[in-house]
Amino acid sequence: MKQWKRVVTGCLTTGLLLVTGLPVQAVEEDISGRTQNVTDGNTFDDGTLTYTVLSNMQVSVTDCISTATNISIMPEIDGYDVVAIGDQAFAGCESLQSVTIPSSVTEMGEGAFQSCISLQSVILSDTITEIPNGAFLSCSALQEVTFGDAVTKIGRMAFAYCNTLTSIEIPDTVTELGEQTFMGCSALESVTMPEGITALPAYMFQNCSSLKTFSIPDTLTDLGYLAFVGCSGLEELELSDNHPVYSLQDGVLYSKDLTVLYLYPAGRTETAFTVPDGVTTIYDGACFAAPFQFVTLPESLQVIGSGAFDYCTNLQTVTIPEQVTAVYDHAFSDCESLSSVVFAGDETATDNALQIGSYAFFCCEQLMDVTLPKRVTEIGDFAFGATEQQKVNADGSTTDEMETIAVSGFLLTGYEGVAAKYISESRSNGVRINFKSLEIPWIKIVSISLACTVGLVLIFFIVRLVKKKRLTVAEKQALEAATAERQIPLSKREPEPEPEEEPYVSILEDLPTPQLTHQFGHGVPEETTEEPEEKEETD
């Protein structure tokens, strides 16, 4: 039945073309079924494509039926040159499998083939100079792209989320690339870059998890912000020895003078990584999703860039050197195994003021205790002790929306000032974090001590005063007796009993008999009753 319809429609179309004077050979097999109609003064509709008159006998393709499968755009229709493909002209044509663009077309609109999920191949004419933003965005079946010789620019997200695209060869004519050009191309294994490219835009290869190698052209001098973020399969970088900006050391990309760490390929398998001495900056996303468990940072390090160690899920401990002055946003976020963060140096020193960016240690659920040095001058939102969970509605249901909550039991130790301010701001955002201050508030301590001393003194005097006013039972009885006695006349008072006399005892009776001492200190011998011995008579 469908075949008969196609035959009948083809015959009608051929007859119509003969009547209008157009050559029959201009009709391609893949656009059979078109019926040309002038819907208004500025629009043509052939049953498959809609053309809009621009000016000067030129038209643009502005729409396509969703059931079209294979399209070869006509270079001319009813005497009008087809010179452009309008914005989103083929967007959402889920059945479209291939498209051939004639040389008459010099311009493509943004999102021209967006979400053509069945589109497998594209042949671009030599006259197209720019592939616009989102031109082939989310063409999940796209496997092959043939560029023309005139393309100089590929726009933002032009091939983003083309999940089956395995390789891409960018022509030498291209000098400019847009952000996120190949983002989400999870099957992309190889990319050929032209020597004319000077900069990679931000997030260009984000989440290209199958990309294993990348060759850096000698003309490339700007790697771009997080250009390879999420490239978990990247194992090897290729770089000439004469590159003017970059240097490879043990497969890791540094600046020529070895002061900046630009990229650690996330597909490597080391469990430990030591950043060389002399490195002062770890670039944004340089070690994103790296597999190592331990990292040693040099004393020369000063800056840890945004997302530098983001999603390093195996990282367990890290010591921040004393010279570091900035730990930027998301630097260590989502390091789910991170349990220890130590800030080296004298924690009371104020030299080398340190700023910690927002979400710097966000979603580090194993990190339960952090001590900040006094030199910390800035802490961003949710930098510590916070994580995410799915938002729960009032009825108990959940949504895809996430909300930030506090890590239960987290203890932040730091000095009053910035740390206390951070805690306050965190609470205002609905996150509660335990906080302990290392700062000794001497003024408060002295003030409280003085207040306590004054209070104790006052209490002492009050107690003394109360005691004076309060009498014991015996004192009350004596007072009552004395009062009653005063009321009795002296003549009627009973005489007081005389005290009994004690017998006289001489105080000498109990004294010991003194021993006489010779004037020279020798004792005088006691008298004895023994008779002296008689002298022996001598002749």
C-alpha positions as CSV (number, residue, x, y, z in Angstrom):
1,M,0.0,0.0,0.0
2,K,2.8,2.4,0.9
3,Q,4.6,1.6,-2.3
4,W,1.5,2.5,-4.4
5,K,1.2,5.8,-2.6
6,R,4.8,6.6,-3.3
7,V,4.4,5.8,-7.0
8,V,1.3,7.9,-7.3
9,T,2.9,10.8,-5.5
10,G,6.0,10.5,-7.6
11,C,4.0,10.7,-10.8
12,L,2.1,13.7,-9.5
13,T,5.3,15.4,-8.6
14,T,6.9,14.7,-12.0
15,G,3.9,16.1,-13.7
16,L,3.9,19.2,-11.6
17,L,7.5,19.8,-12.3
18,L,7.0,19.4,-16.0
19,V,4.1,22.0,-15.9
20,T,6.2,24.5,-14.0
21,G,9.2,24.1,-16.2
22,L,11.6,22.6,-13.7
23,P,13.9,19.8,-14.9
24,V,12.7,16.4,-13.9
25,Q,16.3,15.2,-13.0
26,A,16.3,17.7,-10.1
27,V,14.1,15.4,-8.1
28,E,16.0,13.0,-6.0
29,E,14.7,9.6,-4.9
30,D,15.0,10.5,-1.2
31,I,12.6,13.4,-1.6
32,S,10.0,11.6,-3.6
33,G,6.6,12.4,-2.2
34,R,7.1,16.1,-2.1
35,T,4.1,18.2,-3.3
36,Q,5.0,21.9,-4.0
37,N,2.5,24.3,-2.7
38,V,2.7,28.1,-2.2
39,T,1.2,28.5,1.2
40,D,1.6,32.3,1.3
41,G,3.6,34.9,-0.5
42,N,6.9,34.0,1.3
43,T,6.7,30.3,1.9
44,F,7.0,27.1,-0.3
45,D,5.9,23.7,0.9
46,D,6.8,20.6,-1.1
47,G,5.3,18.2,1.3
48,T,8.6,17.3,2.9
49,L,10.5,20.6,3.3
50,T,9.3,24.1,3.9
51,Y,11.2,27.0,2.2
52,T,11.0,30.6,3.2
53,V,11.8,33.4,0.8
54,L,14.7,35.6,1.9
55,S,15.4,38.2,-0.8
56,N,16.8,38.5,-4.2
57,M,15.4,35.2,-5.4
58,Q,16.9,33.2,-2.5
59,V,15.2,30.9,-0.1
60,S,16.0,29.1,3.2
61,V,14.9,25.6,4.4
62,T,13.0,26.3,7.5
63,D,11.1,23.1,8.3
64,C,10.9,19.4,7.6
65,I,8.3,16.8,8.3
66,S,9.2,14.5,11.2
67,T,8.8,11.3,9.2
68,A,11.5,12.2,6.6
69,T,14.3,9.6,6.4
70,N,16.8,10.6,3.7
71,I,17.1,14.1,2.5
72,S,19.1,15.7,-0.3
73,I,18.3,19.3,-0.3
74,M,17.6,20.8,-3.7
75,P,19.9,23.6,-4.8
76,E,17.0,25.4,-6.4
77,I,13.2,25.4,-6.2
78,D,10.8,27.2,-8.5
79,G,13.7,29.5,-9.7
80,Y,14.8,30.4,-6.2
81,D,18.3,29.5,-5.0
82,V,18.4,27.5,-1.8
83,V,21.2,29.3,0.1
84,A,20.5,28.6,3.8
85,I,19.2,26.1,6.4
86,G,17.3,28.0,9.0
87,D,17.4,27.8,12.8
88,Q,16.2,24.4,14.0
89,A,14.9,23.6,10.5
90,F,15.3,19.8,11.0
91,A,15.2,19.8,14.8
92,G,13.3,16.9,16.3
93,C,13.1,15.0,13.0
94,E,13.6,11.6,14.7
95,S,13.4,9.5,11.5
96,L,16.0,11.4,9.6
97,Q,19.0,9.1,8.8
98,S,21.1,11.1,6.3
99,V,21.2,14.5,4.7
100,T,23.2,15.9,1.8
101,I,23.6,19.6,1.6
102,P,24.2,21.2,-1.8
103,S,26.9,23.7,-2.7
104,S,24.4,26.4,-3.0
105,V,23.9,26.4,0.8
106,T,26.4,28.8,2.4
107,E,24.8,29.2,5.8
108,M,23.3,27.0,8.6
109,G,21.2,28.2,11.5
110,E,21.7,27.3,15.2
111,G,20.3,23.9,16.2
112,A,19.6,23.1,12.5
113,F,19.7,19.3,13.1
114,Q,19.3,19.2,16.9
115,S,17.9,16.0,18.3
116,C,17.8,14.1,15.0
117,I,18.3,10.9,16.9
118,S,18.4,8.7,13.8
119,L,20.8,10.8,11.8
120,Q,23.9,8.7,11.1
121,S,25.9,10.6,8.5
122,V,26.3,14.2,7.3
123,I,28.0,15.5,4.2
124,L,28.7,19.3,4.4
125,S,29.3,21.3,1.2
126,D,32.5,23.2,0.5
127,T,30.6,26.5,0.7
128,I,29.7,26.3,4.4
129,T,32.1,28.4,6.5
130,E,30.6,27.9,9.9
131,I,28.9,25.1,11.8
132,P,26.7,27.0,14.2
133,N,25.9,26.5,17.9
134,G,24.1,23.2,18.6
135,A,24.0,22.3,14.9
136,F,24.1,18.6,15.6
137,L,23.4,18.6,19.3
138,S,22.1,15.3,20.7
139,C,22.3,13.5,17.4
140,S,22.9,10.3,19.3
141,A,23.2,8.0,16.3
142,L,25.6,10.3,14.3
143,Q,28.7,8.2,13.3
144,E,30.3,10.1,10.4
145,V,30.7,13.8,9.6
146,T,32.3,14.9,6.3
147,F,33.5,18.5,6.5
148,G,33.8,20.8,3.5
149,D,37.0,22.7,2.7
150,A,35.6,26.1,3.7
151,V,34.8,25.5,7.4
152,T,36.7,27.9,9.6
153,K,34.6,27.8,12.8
154,I,32.7,25.2,14.8
155,G,30.3,26.6,17.3
156,R,29.4,25.9,20.9
157,M,28.0,22.4,21.5
158,A,27.9,21.8,17.8
159,F,28.4,18.0,18.2
160,A,27.7,17.7,21.9
161,Y,26.1,14.4,23.1
162,C,26.7,12.6,19.8
163,N,27.1,9.4,21.7
164,T,28.1,7.1,18.8
165,L,30.6,9.4,17.2
166,T,33.9,7.5,17.5
167,S,36.3,9.7,15.6
168,I,36.5,13.2,14.3
169,E,39.0,14.9,11.9
170,I,38.9,18.7,12.1
171,P,40.0,20.2,8.8
172,D,43.1,22.5,8.7
173,T,40.8,25.4,7.7
174,V,39.3,25.5,11.2
175,T,40.8,28.2,13.5
176,E,38.1,28.6,16.1
177,L,36.2,26.2,18.3
178,G,33.3,26.9,20.6
179,E,32.8,25.8,24.2
180,Q,31.6,22.2,24.8
181,T,32.0,21.3,21.2
182,F,32.2,17.6,21.8
183,M,30.9,17.4,25.3
184,G,29.3,14.1,26.2
185,C,30.6,12.2,23.2
186,S,31.2,9.1,25.3
187,A,32.3,6.9,22.3
188,L,34.8,9.4,20.9
189,E,38.2,7.7,20.8
190,S,40.3,9.9,18.6
191,V,40.5,13.5,17.5
192,T,42.7,15.0,14.9
193,M,43.4,18.7,15.6
194,P,44.7,21.1,13.0
195,E,47.9,23.0,13.5
196,G,46.0,26.3,13.2
197,I,44.2,25.9,16.5
198,T,45.5,28.2,19.2
199,A,43.1,27.6,22.0
200,L,40.8,24.8,23.3
201,P,37.6,26.2,24.7
202,A,36.1,25.4,28.1
203,Y,34.7,21.9,28.5
204,M,35.5,21.0,24.9
205,F,35.9,17.3,25.6
206,Q,33.9,17.1,28.9
207,N,32.9,13.5,29.7
208,C,34.5,12.0,26.6
209,S,35.2,8.9,28.6
210,S,36.5,6.8,25.7
211,L,39.2,9.3,24.6
212,K,42.5,7.6,25.2
213,T,45.1,9.8,23.5
214,F,45.3,13.4,22.5
215,S,48.0,15.1,20.4
216,I,48.6,18.7,21.3
217,P,49.4,20.9,18.2
218,D,52.4,23.2,18.4
219,T,50.2,26.1,17.8
220,L,48.0,25.4,20.8
221,T,48.9,27.8,23.6
222,D,45.7,27.9,25.6
223,L,44.4,24.6,27.0
224,G,41.1,26.0,28.1
225,Y,39.1,25.8,31.3
226,L,38.3,22.1,32.2
227,A,38.8,21.2,28.6
228,F,39.3,17.5,29.5
229,V,37.2,17.3,32.6
230,G,35.6,13.9,32.9
231,C,37.9,12.2,30.4
232,S,38.3,9.2,32.6
233,G,39.9,7.1,29.9
234,L,42.6,9.5,28.9
235,E,45.9,7.7,29.3
236,E,48.4,9.5,27.1
237,L,49.2,13.0,25.8
238,E,51.4,13.6,22.8
239,L,53.6,16.7,22.6
240,S,56.6,17.7,20.6
241,D,59.8,18.6,22.4
242,N,59.8,22.0,20.8
243,H,56.4,23.1,22.0
244,P,56.7,26.8,23.1
245,V,54.3,26.7,26.1
246,Y,53.9,23.1,27.4
247,S,56.2,20.3,28.7
248,L,55.6,16.6,29.4
249,Q,57.1,15.1,32.5
250,D,56.4,11.4,33.2
251,G,53.3,11.8,31.0
252,V,51.9,14.7,33.0
253,L,51.4,18.1,31.3
254,Y,53.2,21.2,32.8
255,S,54.1,24.6,31.7
256,K,57.5,25.0,30.0
257,D,59.1,26.3,33.2
258,L,57.5,23.5,35.3
259,T,55.7,26.0,37.6
260,V,52.1,25.1,36.5
261,L,50.5,21.6,36.6
262,Y,48.0,21.7,33.7
263,L,46.8,18.1,33.2
264,Y,47.2,14.8,34.9
265,P,45.6,12.2,32.6
266,A,42.7,10.6,34.5
267,G,43.2,7.2,32.8
268,R,46.6,6.6,34.5
269,T,46.7,3.9,37.2
270,E,49.1,5.2,39.9
271,T,47.9,5.1,43.5
272,A,50.2,7.9,44.6
273,F,51.3,11.1,42.9
274,T,54.0,13.6,44.0
275,V,53.8,17.1,42.5
276,P,57.3,18.2,41.7
277,D,59.1,20.9,43.7
278,G,58.8,24.3,42.0
279,V,55.2,23.9,41.0
280,T,53.3,27.0,42.3
281,T,49.9,26.5,40.6
282,I,47.7,23.5,40.0
283,Y,45.5,24.5,37.1
284,D,41.7,24.3,37.1
285,G,40.6,20.7,36.8
286,A,44.1,19.5,36.4
287,C,43.6,16.3,38.4
288,F,39.9,15.9,38.0
289,A,38.8,12.3,38.7
290,A,42.4,11.2,39.1
291,P,42.6,7.6,40.5
292,F,45.4,8.1,43.0
293,Q,44.8,7.6,46.8
294,F,47.6,9.9,48.0
295,V,49.0,13.1,46.7
296,T,52.0,15.0,48.0
297,L,52.0,18.7,47.4
298,P,55.3,20.7,47.3
299,E,56.1,23.5,49.7
300,S,56.4,25.8,46.7
301,L,52.6,25.5,45.9
302,Q,50.6,28.7,46.2
303,V,47.3,28.2,44.3
304,I,45.0,25.2,44.0
305,G,42.7,25.9,41.1
306,S,38.9,25.4,40.7
307,G,38.0,21.7,40.6
308,A,41.7,20.8,40.7
309,F,41.0,17.5,42.6
310,D,37.3,17.3,42.1
311,Y,35.9,13.8,42.0
312,C,39.1,12.2,43.1
313,T,37.0,9.5,44.8
314,N,40.0,7.5,46.0
315,L,41.9,10.4,47.6
316,Q,42.3,9.7,51.3
317,T,44.5,12.4,52.9
318,V,45.9,15.8,51.8
319,T,48.2,18.3,53.5
320,I,47.9,21.9,52.3
321,P,51.3,23.6,52.3
322,E,51.9,26.7,54.3
323,Q,52.5,28.9,51.2
324,V,49.1,28.2,49.7
325,T,47.0,31.4,49.5
326,A,44.0,30.1,47.6
327,V,41.9,26.9,47.5
328,Y,39.3,27.7,44.8
329,D,35.8,26.6,44.3
330,H,35.2,22.8,44.2
331,A,38.9,22.2,44.6
332,F,38.3,18.9,46.6
333,S,34.6,18.5,46.3
334,D,33.1,15.0,45.9
335,C,36.3,13.4,47.3
336,E,34.2,10.8,49.0
337,S,37.1,8.9,50.6
338,L,38.9,12.0,51.9
339,S,39.1,11.7,55.7
340,S,42.0,14.0,56.6
341,V,42.9,17.6,55.6
342,V,45.8,19.2,57.4
343,F,46.9,22.9,57.0
344,A,50.7,22.9,57.4
345,G,52.6,25.5,59.4
346,D,52.0,27.6,62.5
347,E,48.2,27.7,62.9
348,T,48.5,31.0,64.8
349,A,50.4,32.8,62.0
350,T,48.7,35.4,60.0
351,D,51.1,35.6,57.0
352,N,50.0,34.4,53.6
353,A,46.3,35.1,54.0
354,L,44.3,32.0,52.8
355,Q,41.0,32.1,51.0
356,I,38.9,28.9,50.6
357,G,36.3,29.0,47.9
358,S,32.7,27.8,47.8
359,Y,32.1,24.1,47.8
360,A,35.9,23.6,48.2
361,F,35.4,20.4,50.3
362,F,31.7,19.8,49.4
363,C,30.3,16.3,49.6
364,C,33.4,15.0,51.5
365,E,31.3,12.9,53.8
366,Q,34.2,11.1,55.4
367,L,35.9,14.3,56.4
368,M,34.6,14.8,60.0
369,D,37.2,17.1,61.6
370,V,39.1,20.1,60.1
371,T,41.2,22.6,61.9
372,L,41.7,26.0,60.2
373,P,44.8,28.2,60.7
374,K,44.4,31.8,61.8
375,R,45.5,33.1,58.4
376,V,42.2,32.0,56.8
377,T,40.5,35.2,55.7
378,E,37.6,33.9,53.5
379,I,35.4,30.8,53.4
380,G,32.9,30.3,50.6
381,D,29.4,28.8,50.9
382,F,29.2,25.2,51.8
383,A,33.0,24.8,51.8
384,F,33.0,22.4,54.7
385,G,30.6,20.0,56.4
386,A,28.0,19.9,53.8
387,T,26.6,17.4,51.3
388,E,23.7,16.8,49.0
389,Q,20.7,14.6,49.2
390,Q,17.5,14.2,47.1
391,K,14.9,16.7,48.2
392,V,12.0,15.2,50.1
393,N,8.6,16.8,49.7
394,A,6.2,17.4,52.5
395,D,4.2,14.2,51.5
396,G,7.3,12.1,51.7
397,S,7.9,11.8,48.0
398,T,11.2,12.6,46.3
399,T,12.2,14.6,43.3
400,D,15.2,15.0,41.1
401,E,15.9,18.3,42.8
402,M,18.8,18.2,45.3
403,E,19.2,20.0,48.5
404,T,22.2,20.8,50.7
405,I,22.4,19.4,54.2
406,A,25.0,19.2,57.0
407,V,27.3,16.3,57.5
408,S,26.2,14.8,60.8
409,G,28.8,15.2,63.5
410,F,31.2,17.4,61.6
411,L,33.5,19.5,63.7
412,L,35.2,22.7,62.4
413,T,37.9,24.1,64.6
414,G,39.2,27.5,63.9
415,Y,39.7,31.0,65.1
416,E,36.9,33.6,65.7
417,G,36.3,35.9,62.8
418,V,36.0,34.3,59.4
419,A,35.3,30.9,60.7
420,A,32.6,32.1,63.0
421,K,31.2,34.2,60.2
422,Y,31.2,31.1,57.9
423,I,29.3,29.1,60.6
424,S,26.8,31.9,60.8
425,E,26.2,32.1,57.1
426,S,26.0,28.3,56.8
427,R,23.2,28.3,59.4
428,S,21.4,31.0,57.5
429,N,21.5,28.7,54.5
430,G,20.0,25.8,56.5
431,V,23.2,24.0,57.2
432,R,24.2,23.5,60.9
433,I,27.8,22.7,61.7
434,N,29.4,22.2,65.1
435,F,32.0,24.8,65.7
436,K,34.8,25.1,68.3
437,S,37.0,28.2,68.5
438,L,40.7,28.1,69.2
439,E,40.8,31.9,69.9
440,I,41.2,32.7,73.6
441,P,39.0,35.7,74.2
442,W,41.1,37.3,76.9
443,I,38.9,40.4,77.2
444,K,35.8,38.3,77.8
445,I,37.7,36.1,80.3
446,V,38.9,39.1,82.3
447,S,35.5,40.7,82.2
448,I,33.8,37.6,83.3
449,S,36.4,37.0,86.1
450,L,36.0,40.5,87.4
451,A,32.2,40.2,87.3
452,C,32.4,36.9,89.2
453,T,34.8,38.4,91.8
454,V,32.5,41.4,92.4
455,G,29.6,39.1,92.7
456,L,31.3,36.9,95.3
457,V,32.3,39.9,97.4
458,L,28.8,41.2,97.4
459,I,27.5,37.8,98.3
460,F,30.0,37.6,101.2
461,F,28.9,41.0,102.6
462,I,25.3,40.1,102.3
463,V,25.8,36.9,104.1
464,R,27.7,38.7,106.9
465,L,24.9,41.2,107.2
466,V,22.2,38.6,107.3
467,K,24.2,36.7,110.0
468,K,24.4,39.8,112.1
469,K,20.7,40.2,111.9
470,R,19.9,36.6,112.6
471,L,20.3,35.4,116.3
472,T,20.7,31.8,117.6
473,V,18.1,30.4,120.0
474,A,20.5,30.8,123.0
475,E,21.2,34.4,122.0
476,K,17.5,35.0,121.8
477,Q,16.9,33.5,125.3
478,A,19.8,35.5,126.9
479,L,18.5,38.6,125.3
480,E,15.0,38.0,126.7
481,A,16.4,37.3,130.1
482,A,18.5,40.4,130.2
483,T,15.5,42.5,129.1
484,A,13.4,41.0,131.8
485,E,16.0,41.6,134.4
486,R,16.3,45.3,133.5
487,Q,12.7,45.7,134.4
488,I,13.2,44.4,138.1
489,P,14.3,47.1,140.7
490,L,17.8,46.7,142.1
491,S,16.4,46.3,145.6
492,K,14.4,43.3,144.6
493,R,17.0,41.6,142.7
494,E,18.6,38.5,144.4
495,P,22.3,39.0,145.3
496,E,24.7,37.2,143.1
497,P,26.3,34.2,144.9
498,E,29.9,34.7,146.0
499,P,32.4,32.4,144.3
500,E,33.9,29.7,146.4
501,E,37.5,30.2,147.5
502,E,39.9,27.7,146.3
503,P,42.6,26.4,148.8
504,Y,46.0,28.1,148.5
505,V,48.6,26.1,146.8
506,S,52.1,27.4,146.5
507,I,53.5,27.4,143.1
508,L,56.9,26.4,144.4
509,E,55.8,23.0,145.5
510,D,55.7,21.7,142.0
511,L,58.9,23.1,140.9
512,P,61.9,20.7,140.5
513,T,65.0,21.0,142.8
514,P,67.6,22.9,141.0
515,Q,71.1,21.4,140.5
516,L,73.9,23.6,141.4
517,T,76.5,24.3,138.8
518,H,80.2,25.0,139.5
519,Q,81.4,28.3,138.4
520,F,83.7,26.6,135.9
521,G,80.8,24.6,134.6
522,H,81.5,21.4,136.4
523,G,78.8,19.9,138.5
524,V,79.2,19.8,142.3
525,P,79.0,16.2,143.6
526,E,76.1,15.3,145.7
527,E,76.5,14.6,149.4
528,T,76.7,11.0,150.3
529,T,76.1,9.3,153.7
530,E,79.0,6.9,153.1
531,E,81.9,7.3,155.4
532,P,85.1,8.3,153.9
533,E,87.7,5.7,153.4
534,E,90.5,5.6,155.9
535,K,93.9,6.4,154.7
536,E,96.3,3.5,154.8
537,E,99.0,3.9,157.4
538,T,102.4,4.2,156.1
539,D,105.5,3.5,157.7
